[in-house]
């Protein structure tokens, strides 16, 4: 753990500038994919494509944005893999998940830099993102699929829809938890820092690791 996590005035560096920049770029790309994907999924939502430049424009940029989203996920995997692995304290935290949802911070088991809920969100988005990439490539280059393998098209359509629904559900929960449940969580991905009290309340094991590294 880098020792520069401790900032003046009892502030803790939660996310580096690169992490924050990548987080928001990924969020913007995902929202674009979500809106254009919904437009293509249902005729009743096609108006979304119209306000995003029209059907042909959305059709052109949707797969390109999908590739960018996949590259962003790989960047996050490289940066956060050690923190996203299951830790010895995760089982205890999972047992107090109900307390976490009810915002009963004093009853929640200690967590590291990322709690198990955040880890699960990451892995859902990562694996669903790869499924969207694989199925999206098949749908992007449909003309190159031999007729003997035409069934792959139907598999790709189904996989794309199911994986997309998984990401939508995870995204809604992520936004809700980060804005309405955990105070200062949203501001941490803007300014990059949190108070020492916040770190002690929500991620005490992470704070202990930082303080130990500083000594």
C-alpha positions as CSV (number, residue, x, y, z in Angstrom):
1,X,0.0,0.0,0.0
2,X,1.4,3.4,-1.0
3,X,2.2,5.6,2.0
4,X,0.8,8.8,0.2
5,X,-2.8,7.8,1.0
6,X,-2.7,10.0,4.1
7,X,-3.3,13.6,3.3
8,X,-3.3,16.8,5.4
9,X,-6.2,17.6,7.8
10,X,-6.9,14.0,8.5
11,X,-8.0,13.2,4.9
12,X,-7.4,9.9,3.2
13,X,-6.8,9.5,-0.5
14,X,-9.6,7.1,-1.6
15,X,-9.1,7.2,-5.4
16,X,-6.2,8.6,-7.4
17,X,-6.8,11.0,-10.2
18,X,-6.4,8.2,-12.8
19,X,-8.9,6.0,-11.0
20,X,-11.5,8.9,-10.8
21,X,-11.0,9.8,-14.5
22,X,-11.4,6.2,-15.6
23,X,-14.4,5.8,-13.4
24,X,-16.3,8.7,-14.9
25,X,-15.2,8.0,-18.5
26,X,-16.4,4.4,-18.0
27,X,-19.7,5.6,-16.5
28,X,-20.3,8.0,-19.5
29,X,-19.6,5.3,-22.0
30,X,-21.8,2.8,-20.2
31,X,-24.7,5.2,-20.1
32,X,-24.4,5.8,-23.8
33,X,-24.3,2.0,-24.4
34,X,-27.4,1.6,-22.1
35,X,-29.5,4.3,-23.9
36,X,-28.6,3.2,-27.4
37,X,-28.9,-0.5,-26.4
38,X,-32.4,0.1,-25.1
39,X,-33.3,2.0,-28.3
40,X,-32.4,-1.1,-30.3
41,X,-34.0,-3.5,-27.9
42,X,-37.6,-2.1,-28.1
43,X,-39.3,-0.1,-30.8
44,X,-41.0,1.9,-28.1
45,X,-37.6,3.1,-26.9
46,X,-36.2,4.0,-30.3
47,X,-36.7,7.7,-29.6
48,X,-33.6,7.4,-27.4
49,X,-31.6,6.8,-30.6
50,X,-33.2,9.8,-32.2
51,X,-32.1,12.2,-29.5
52,X,-28.5,10.7,-29.6
53,X,-28.0,11.6,-33.3
54,X,-30.4,9.2,-35.0
55,X,-30.5,5.5,-35.7
56,X,-27.6,5.1,-38.1
57,X,-25.3,7.3,-35.9
58,X,-26.2,5.2,-32.8
59,X,-25.8,2.0,-34.7
60,X,-22.3,3.1,-35.8
61,X,-21.1,4.3,-32.4
62,X,-22.7,1.6,-30.2
63,X,-20.2,-1.2,-30.9
64,X,-17.3,1.2,-30.8
65,X,-18.4,2.4,-27.4
66,X,-18.7,-1.3,-26.4
67,X,-15.0,-1.9,-27.2
68,X,-14.0,1.2,-25.2
69,X,-16.1,0.0,-22.3
70,X,-14.4,-3.4,-22.4
71,X,-10.9,-1.8,-22.5
72,X,-11.9,0.3,-19.5
73,X,-12.9,-2.9,-17.6
74,X,-9.6,-4.4,-18.4
75,X,-7.8,-1.3,-17.0
76,X,-9.8,-1.5,-13.8
77,X,-9.0,-5.2,-13.5
78,X,-5.3,-4.5,-13.8
79,X,-5.5,-1.7,-11.2
80,X,-7.9,-3.2,-8.7
81,X,-7.5,-7.0,-9.0
82,X,-5.6,-7.3,-5.6
83,X,-8.4,-5.3,-3.9
84,X,-11.2,-7.2,-5.7
85,X,-10.2,-10.7,-4.6
86,X,-12.1,-12.3,-1.7
87,X,-10.5,-11.5,1.6
88,X,-10.7,-13.2,5.0
89,X,-13.1,-10.6,6.4
90,X,-15.6,-10.9,3.6
91,X,-17.7,-13.7,5.1
92,X,-18.2,-11.7,8.3
93,X,-19.3,-8.7,6.3
94,X,-21.7,-10.7,4.3
95,X,-23.4,-11.8,7.5
96,X,-24.1,-8.2,8.3
97,X,-25.3,-7.2,4.9
98,X,-28.8,-6.4,6.2
99,X,-27.3,-3.9,8.6
100,X,-25.3,-2.3,5.8
101,X,-28.5,-1.9,3.7
102,X,-30.3,-0.4,6.7
103,X,-27.3,2.0,7.1
104,X,-26.6,0.6,10.6
105,X,-22.9,1.3,10.4
106,X,-22.1,0.4,13.9
107,X,-23.4,-3.2,13.3
108,X,-21.6,-3.8,10.0
109,X,-18.5,-6.1,10.1
110,X,-15.2,-4.3,9.1
111,X,-14.2,-4.2,5.5
112,X,-11.0,-3.5,3.5
113,X,-10.7,-1.0,0.7
114,X,-13.7,-2.5,-1.1
115,X,-16.4,-4.3,0.8
116,X,-17.9,-7.6,-0.7
117,X,-20.9,-5.7,-2.2
118,X,-18.5,-3.5,-4.2
119,X,-16.5,-6.5,-5.2
120,X,-19.6,-8.3,-6.4
121,X,-20.6,-5.3,-8.4
122,X,-17.2,-5.1,-10.1
123,X,-17.3,-8.8,-11.0
124,X,-20.8,-8.7,-12.3
125,X,-19.9,-5.7,-14.6
126,X,-16.6,-7.4,-15.6
127,X,-18.0,-10.8,-16.6
128,X,-21.2,-9.3,-18.1
129,X,-19.1,-6.8,-19.9
130,X,-17.0,-9.6,-21.5
131,X,-20.3,-11.5,-22.4
132,X,-21.6,-8.3,-24.0
133,X,-18.3,-7.9,-26.0
134,X,-18.3,-11.5,-27.2
135,X,-21.9,-11.5,-28.2
136,X,-21.6,-7.9,-29.6
137,X,-18.8,-8.9,-31.9
138,X,-20.9,-11.7,-33.3
139,X,-23.8,-9.3,-33.9
140,X,-21.4,-6.7,-35.3
141,X,-20.0,-9.1,-37.9
142,X,-23.0,-11.2,-38.6
143,X,-22.3,-11.4,-42.3
144,X,-19.1,-13.3,-41.6
145,X,-20.8,-16.1,-39.7
146,X,-21.2,-19.2,-41.9
147,X,-24.8,-20.4,-42.5
148,X,-23.9,-23.7,-40.8
149,X,-23.4,-21.7,-37.6
150,X,-26.4,-19.4,-38.0
151,X,-27.6,-20.5,-34.6
152,X,-24.8,-18.4,-33.1
153,X,-26.8,-15.3,-34.1
154,X,-29.7,-16.3,-31.8
155,X,-27.3,-17.2,-29.0
156,X,-25.6,-13.9,-29.4
157,X,-28.9,-12.0,-29.3
158,X,-30.0,-13.8,-26.1
159,X,-26.7,-13.5,-24.4
160,X,-26.4,-9.8,-25.2
161,X,-29.9,-9.1,-23.7
162,X,-29.3,-11.2,-20.6
163,X,-25.9,-9.7,-19.9
164,X,-27.2,-6.3,-20.5
165,X,-30.0,-6.8,-18.0
166,X,-27.4,-7.9,-15.4
167,X,-25.4,-4.7,-15.9
168,X,-28.5,-2.6,-15.6
169,X,-29.5,-4.2,-12.3
170,X,-26.0,-3.8,-10.9
171,X,-25.7,-0.2,-12.2
172,X,-29.0,0.8,-10.5
173,X,-27.9,-0.7,-7.2
174,X,-24.4,0.8,-7.4
175,X,-25.8,4.3,-8.0
176,X,-28.4,4.0,-5.2
177,X,-25.8,2.7,-2.7
178,X,-23.2,5.3,-3.7
179,X,-25.6,8.3,-3.5
180,X,-28.5,7.5,-1.1
181,X,-27.0,5.0,1.4
182,X,-23.3,5.7,1.9
183,X,-22.8,9.4,2.7
184,X,-19.6,10.8,1.2
185,X,-19.3,7.8,-1.1
186,X,-20.3,9.8,-4.2
187,X,-18.0,12.8,-3.4
188,X,-15.1,10.4,-3.0
189,X,-15.2,9.6,-6.7
190,X,-15.2,13.3,-7.4
191,X,-12.6,14.8,-5.1
192,X,-10.8,11.5,-4.5
193,X,-10.5,11.9,-0.7
194,X,-12.5,11.0,2.4
195,X,-12.3,11.9,6.0
196,X,-10.5,9.6,8.4
197,X,-13.8,9.1,10.3
198,X,-15.5,8.0,7.1
199,X,-12.7,5.5,6.4
200,X,-12.8,4.2,10.0
201,X,-16.6,3.7,9.8
202,X,-16.9,2.1,6.4
203,X,-13.5,0.6,5.6
204,X,-11.6,0.2,8.9
205,X,-9.3,-2.6,7.7
206,X,-8.3,-0.4,4.8
207,X,-7.5,2.5,7.2
208,X,-5.5,0.2,9.4
209,X,-3.5,-1.0,6.4
210,X,-2.8,2.6,5.4
211,X,-1.8,3.7,8.9
212,X,0.5,0.7,9.3
213,X,2.2,1.4,6.0
214,X,2.8,5.0,7.1
215,X,4.7,4.0,10.2
